[in-house]
Amino acid sequence: NNDILLAGADPQGNGDENTGVYRSTDKGSSWAFTTLMNRTINFISEIDDQIFFAGTNDGIYRSTDYGLDWQFLGLANTNVNSILHLENDTLIAATSNGIYLSSDGGLSWSILGMLGNNILSSGVTSTEHIFTGTDGQGIYRTSDKGITWDFIGLPNLSVRSIIIDTSDNILTATNGGVYSSSNLGDSWSYRGLNNENVQTLFLHPIGLLF
């Protein structure tokens, strides 16, 4: 539905009564609170036309009615920084205490790795290599579905966003600019915005990078 917009608001950054998810049904002309309130909203992700996930400072929530009502799915007392939808009902959540996996659409979660680390972002290639961006500790990779994790570069950087294109080229947004890899993270090339705290990236299908 192109008329519906969702926005996560936290003006003071403290998860008070004015924070949560707002919803507009008229392309932003007016807004109303949804049932997800009193939480800091770290992200909102659309899975399909009416299913949305929200990562908060107190776990992960799901809506199945265009963002009107929200159901708590778990990871209580944990900052959920991003969520990645793979195939079918498989989800990966990057959190303040490691990276978690769900195989049932978010109804249950199990630790995939990096326990005790603040994971800001994640990405998966077509060859099922999983990448995690950390808070000040660079980027890690697993090639065995989370059994082992290897540090592969960008030391001392916070990797806030990971984008992987259809050719498995990797782009990262960090607090020290934009970096890329064309060999599954074995080596990295600086792409600009030196010393800028880049929060997110968007890769347009025609090749434009925002």
C-alpha positions in Angstrom: 0.0 0.0 0.0 1.8 3.1 -1.2 -0.3 5.4 1.0 1.0 3.9 4.3 4.2 5.3 5.9 5.8 4.2 9.1 8.3 6.2 11.2 10.2 5.4 14.3 10.5 8.4 16.7 12.6 8.9 19.8 13.2 12.7 20.1 15.1 12.4 23.4 16.8 9.1 22.8 15.4 7.6 26.0 12.4 5.5 25.0 9.9 7.6 26.9 6.1 7.9 26.4 6.6 9.9 23.2 8.6 7.3 21.4 7.6 4.4 19.2 6.2 3.8 15.8 4.0 6.4 14.1 1.8 5.5 11.1 0.4 7.6 8.3 -2.3 6.3 5.9 -2.3 9.4 3.7 1.3 9.6 2.5 2.4 11.7 5.5 -0.3 14.3 5.7 -1.2 13.1 9.2 0.3 10.7 11.7 -1.0 8.6 14.6 0.7 6.4 17.2 0.5 2.6 16.7 0.5 0.0 19.5 4.3 0.0 19.6 5.0 2.7 22.2 7.6 3.5 24.9 10.4 1.9 22.9 13.4 3.4 21.1 13.0 2.3 17.4 16.3 1.4 15.8 14.9 0.4 12.5 11.8 -0.7 10.6 12.0 -3.3 7.9 9.3 -4.4 5.4 9.3 -8.1 4.7 6.4 -8.1 2.3 3.4 -5.9 1.5 1.9 -6.0 5.0 4.5 -7.6 7.3 6.9 -5.3 9.1 9.6 -5.9 11.7 10.8 -3.3 14.1 14.1 -3.5 16.1 13.9 -1.6 19.4 15.9 -1.1 22.6 13.9 -3.9 24.1 13.7 -6.7 21.5 12.0 -7.2 18.2 8.4 -6.7 17.2 6.3 -7.8 14.2 3.2 -6.3 12.5 1.1 -8.2 10.1 -1.5 -5.4 9.4 0.6 -2.7 7.7 2.1 -1.5 11.0 -1.0 -0.8 13.0 -0.6 -3.5 15.7 2.6 -5.0 16.9 3.5 -8.3 18.5 6.6 -8.8 20.7 8.8 -11.7 19.3 11.6 -11.9 21.8 15.2 -10.8 22.6 14.0 -8.8 25.5 16.3 -6.2 27.1 18.4 -6.3 24.0 19.1 -3.6 21.4 18.1 -5.0 18.0 20.1 -2.9 15.5 19.1 -4.5 12.2 17.3 -7.5 10.7 18.1 -9.4 7.5 15.4 -11.5 5.7 16.8 -14.4 3.8 14.6 -17.0 2.2 11.2 -18.3 3.4 11.0 -17.7 7.1 14.7 -17.3 7.9 15.8 -14.1 9.6 19.1 -12.8 11.0 19.1 -10.2 13.8 22.1 -8.0 14.6 21.9 -7.1 18.3 23.9 -5.5 21.1 24.7 -9.0 22.3 25.6 -11.0 19.2 23.8 -12.2 16.1 20.7 -14.3 16.3 18.9 -16.6 13.8 15.2 -17.4 13.4 13.9 -20.1 11.1 10.2 -19.6 11.8 9.6 -16.0 10.9 10.8 -14.6 14.2 8.7 -16.7 16.6 11.9 -18.2 18.1 15.5 -17.2 18.1 18.9 -18.9 18.7 22.3 -17.4 19.0 24.3 -17.6 15.8 27.5 -16.2 17.1 29.5 -13.2 18.3 27.9 -13.4 21.8 28.9 -10.4 23.9 29.6 -8.2 20.9 27.6 -5.2 19.8 26.6 -6.1 16.2 25.4 -3.1 14.1 24.8 -4.7 10.7 24.8 -8.0 8.8 24.8 -9.2 5.2 24.7 -12.5 3.4 26.2 -13.5 0.0 24.7 -15.9 -2.6 27.3 -18.4 -1.4 25.9 -18.2 2.2 28.9 -16.3 3.7 27.5 -14.2 6.5 29.1 -10.9 7.5 28.7 -8.9 10.7 29.6 -5.3 11.3 30.7 -4.5 14.8 30.9 -1.4 17.0 34.5 -0.4 16.8 35.9 -3.8 16.0 35.6 -4.0 12.2 33.9 -6.8 10.3 33.7 -10.6 10.7 32.7 -13.4 8.5 31.4 -17.0 8.9 31.6 -19.6 6.1 30.1 -22.4 8.1 26.7 -20.9 9.1 28.0 -19.4 12.4 30.1 -22.2 13.8 33.2 -20.1 13.5 33.7 -16.4 12.9 36.9 -14.8 11.5 38.0 -11.2 11.7 38.5 -10.0 8.1 39.3 -6.3 8.3 38.4 -2.7 8.9 40.1 -2.7 12.3 38.9 -0.2 14.9 36.0 0.9 12.7 32.2 0.7 13.5 30.5 -0.9 10.5 27.0 0.5 10.5 25.7 -0.9 7.2 26.6 -3.7 4.9 25.2 -4.0 1.4 25.9 -6.9 -0.9 25.0 -6.6 -4.6 23.9 -9.4 -7.0 27.6 -10.1 -7.9 28.5 -10.5 -4.2 30.4 -7.3 -4.1 30.3 -5.9 -0.5 29.9 -2.2 0.4 30.2 -1.0 4.0 29.3 2.3 5.8 31.7 3.0 8.7 32.7 5.8 11.0 35.7 6.2 8.8 34.1 6.4 5.3 32.9 3.8 2.8 34.8 0.6 2.0 34.2 -2.2 -0.5 35.4 -5.7 -1.2 35.1 -7.8 -4.4 36.5 -11.0 -2.9 34.2 -11.9 0.0 36.0 -9.7 2.4 39.6 -11.0 1.9 40.7 -7.4 1.1 39.1 -4.0 1.3 39.3 -0.8 -0.8 38.6 2.7 0.5 35.8 4.4 -1.5 35.5 7.8 -0.1 34.0 10.0 2.7 37.2 9.8 4.7 36.6 10.5 8.5 32.9 10.8 7.9 30.6 8.9 10.2 28.6 7.2 7.5 25.4 5.7 9.0 23.8 3.9 6.1 24.1 3.1 2.4 21.5 2.5 -0.4 22.4 0.9 -3.7 20.1 1.7 -6.5 19.5 -1.0 -9.1 21.1 1.2 -11.9 24.3 1.4 -9.8 23.9 4.7 -7.9 25.1 4.6 -4.3 23.5 6.8 -1.7 
